[in-house]
Amino acid sequence: MGNPRNEVSYVSRMEVVEDDDGTPIAREPVYKTCPRDIWVDIKTSVAAQNQVSQIVNRRFNSDNLEVTMAKNRNSPTGYVINVEYCVTNLPDGSTEEPQASFETVQDTLPSTVGATVGQDQWRASRDSIPVHLNRSRKEQLQGSGDAEYAPSNDCDSNPVNYSHDWSNIPAGCALTGYPAGGSATANGTFWHWDYSEYCLITVGHTVKDPDSTYATWGNPDKSSIDGYVLDKVEELPRDYALLRTHDGDTQQRIRSGGNNPTTDFDVLGGVTDDEIQTEYLENQSQIKLQGHTSGRLSTFAVEWEGLPSETGFSRVIVDEEVCTGDSGGLIFDETDDGIGANILGMIARDDVGQTRCITAESIENAYNGFYH
């Protein structure tokens, strides 16, 4: 480690320790460092985003007002706080918007905020972080509730064949949510301590209630359902489900498009929120996004959304638009050797030109386990 006056050490991910049979038995932290000035810029911006979120939640309590932090070179920290005033076009032709007018929200918000992080001799502050109020509009899909929004790009002209036998290599492949149809994407293999086995993760809005008497998800390439729902959360913004597979040979891998094994990736684990903020948002490092409809795309993180009213829950917004059926898919970064991958999060909702993803750390906080 370097001089703590000049740099900060943080946990970037947790490395899985296995026994001789390959069963996970523990995790060990993997550390990285960040220049202290940059760390303070990032963390004061995160704190500022939380402050503005609290103001918006207390004053308006509206799902149509979203608060994020985004890169901006004109800010003293390199970040601004964006408040999105969202108007949603509903399938019946009506619109849904915040109860408060745009002008009321504008008058309530501060033009800048300041924040302090650290304690004692490591205490540091940043002032005059800008707050911007922006208008946006979304198209809600028929029957989707609040969970998904229609993309503006053409997703069906050349669909990617990702409907593999996900019981073998699941992550990134199609799965059916309801018995009558409708598809999502398997997110990744997830070791669950309570069951001492590998499960799968996907979004909650694609599966039925876990109390259902019949299986509610499966492989579209098979005539029979191949699993069932162990748990689900569908109280927005939380939106995820834990699935059990009957196949004991499930591999901890991310499936490529087609049948080229050289582009499959071993799932090594999930990265921390600190790593997403410090490496992928700050440095705009390239990552991969994968859903069974869109296939595998290159993208990068553009905004951060921490929800102070939802302890341990965060989302990262990436600069790529996904399609219906990609929900539950994953964002990940491959290792330098091109063999493994670390998961950053799960595709939860499409916005015009962007995609909101629940972070891996949020999902690991929700369930007693971890990506592997």
Secondary structure in CASP SS format (residue, H / E / C, confidence):
PFRMAT SS
TARGET T0000
AUTHOR 0000-0000-0000
METHOD secondary structure of the structure
MODEL  1
M C 1.00
G C 1.00
N C 1.00
P C 1.00
R C 1.00
N C 1.00
E E 1.00
V E 1.00
S E 1.00
Y E 1.00
V E 1.00
S E 1.00
R E 1.00
M E 1.00
E E 1.00
V E 1.00
V E 1.00
E E 1.00
D C 1.00
D C 1.00
D C 1.00
G C 1.00
T C 1.00
P E 1.00
I E 1.00
A E 1.00
R E 1.00
E E 1.00
P E 1.00
V E 1.00
Y E 1.00
K E 1.00
T E 1.00
C E 1.00
P E 1.00
R H 1.00
D H 1.00
I H 1.00
W H 1.00
V H 1.00
D H 1.00
I H 1.00
K H 1.00
T H 1.00
S H 1.00
V H 1.00
A H 1.00
A H 1.00
Q H 1.00
N H 1.00
Q H 1.00
V H 1.00
S H 1.00
Q H 1.00
I H 1.00
V H 1.00
N H 1.00
R H 1.00
R H 1.00
F C 1.00
N C 1.00
S C 1.00
D C 1.00
N C 1.00
L E 1.00
E E 1.00
V E 1.00
T E 1.00
M E 1.00
A E 1.00
K E 1.00
N C 1.00
R C 1.00
N C 1.00
S C 1.00
P C 1.00
T C 1.00
G C 1.00
Y E 1.00
V E 1.00
I E 1.00
N E 1.00
V E 1.00
E E 1.00
Y E 1.00
C E 1.00
V E 1.00
T E 1.00
N E 1.00
L C 1.00
P C 1.00
D C 1.00
G C 1.00
S C 1.00
T E 1.00
E E 1.00
E C 1.00
P C 1.00
Q C 1.00
A C 1.00
S C 1.00
F H 1.00
E H 1.00
T H 1.00
V H 1.00
Q H 1.00
D H 1.00
T H 1.00
L C 1.00
P C 1.00
S C 1.00
T E 1.00
V E 1.00
G E 1.00
A E 1.00
T E 1.00
V E 1.00
G C 1.00
Q C 1.00
D H 1.00
Q H 1.00
W H 1.00
R C 1.00
A E 1.00
S E 1.00
R E 1.00
D E 1.00
S E 1.00
I E 1.00
P E 1.00
V E 1.00
H E 1.00
L E 1.00
N E 1.00
R E 1.00
S E 1.00
R E 1.00
K E 1.00
E E 1.00
Q E 1.00
L C 1.00
Q C 1.00
G C 1.00
S C 1.00
G C 1.00
D C 1.00
A C 1.00
E C 1.00
Y E 1.00
A C 1.00
P C 1.00
S C 1.00
N C 1.00
D C 1.00
C C 1.00
D C 1.00
S C 1.00
N C 1.00
P C 1.00
V C 1.00
N C 1.00
Y C 1.00
S C 1.00
H C 1.00
D C 1.00
W C 1.00
S C 1.00
N C 1.00
I C 1.00
P C 1.00
A E 1.00
G C 1.00
C C 1.00
A E 1.00
L E 1.00
T E 1.00
G E 1.00
Y E 1.00
P C 1.00
A C 1.00
G E 1.00
G E 1.00
S E 1.00
A E 1.00
T E 1.00
A C 1.00
N C 1.00
G E 1.00
T E 1.00
F E 1.00
W E 1.00
H E 1.00
W C 1.00
D C 1.00
Y C 1.00
S C 1.00
E E 1.00
Y E 1.00
C E 1.00
L E 1.00
I E 1.00
T E 1.00
V C 1.00
G H 1.00
H H 1.00
T H 1.00
V C 1.00
K C 1.00
D C 1.00
P C 1.00
D C 1.00
S C 1.00
T C 1.00
Y C 1.00
A C 1.00
T C 1.00
W E 1.00
G E 1.00
N C 1.00
P C 1.00
D C 1.00
K C 1.00
S C 1.00
S C 1.00
I C 1.00
D C 1.00
G E 1.00
Y E 1.00
V E 1.00
L E 1.00
D E 1.00
K E 1.00
V E 1.00
E C 1.00
E C 1.00
L C 1.00
P C 1.00
R C 1.00
D C 1.00
Y E 1.00
A E 1.00
L E 1.00
L E 1.00
R E 1.00
T E 1.00
H C 1.00
D C 1.00
G C 1.00
D C 1.00
T C 1.00
Q C 1.00
Q C 1.00
R E 1.00
I E 1.00
R C 1.00
S C 1.00
G C 1.00
G C 1.00
N C 1.00
N C 1.00
P H 1.00
T H 1.00
T H 1.00
D C 1.00
F E 1.00
D E 1.00
V E 1.00
L E 1.00
G E 1.00
G E 1.00
V E 1.00
T C 1.00
D H 1.00
D H 1.00
E H 1.00
I H 1.00
Q H 1.00
T H 1.00
E H 1.00
Y H 1.00
L H 1.00
E C 1.00
N C 1.00
Q C 1.00
S C 1.00
Q C 1.00
I E 1.00
K E 1.00
L E 1.00
Q E 1.00
G E 1.00
H C 1.00
T C 1.00
S C 1.00
G E 1.00
R E 1.00
L E 1.00
S E 1.00
T E 1.00
F C 1.00
A E 1.00
V E 1.00
E E 1.00
W E 1.00
E E 1.00
G E 1.00
L C 1.00
P C 1.00
S C 1.00
E C 1.00
T C 1.00
G C 1.00
F C 1.00
S E 1.00
R E 1.00
V E 1.00
I E 1.00
V E 1.00
D C 1.00
E C 1.00
E C 1.00
V C 1.00
C C 1.00
T C 1.00
G C 1.00
D C 1.00
S C 1.00
G C 1.00
G C 1.00
L E 1.00
I E 1.00
F E 1.00
D E 1.00
E E 1.00
T C 1.00
D C 1.00
D C 1.00
G C 1.00
I C 1.00
G E 1.00
A E 1.00
N E 1.00
I E 1.00
L E 1.00
G E 1.00
M E 1.00
I E 1.00
A E 1.00
R E 1.00
D E 1.00
D E 1.00
V C 1.00
G C 1.00
Q E 1.00
T E 1.00
R E 1.00
C E 1.00
I E 1.00
T E 1.00
A H 1.00
E H 1.00
S H 1.00
I H 1.00
E H 1.00
N H 1.00
A H 1.00
Y C 1.00
N C 1.00
G E 1.00
F E 1.00
Y E 1.00
H C 1.00
END
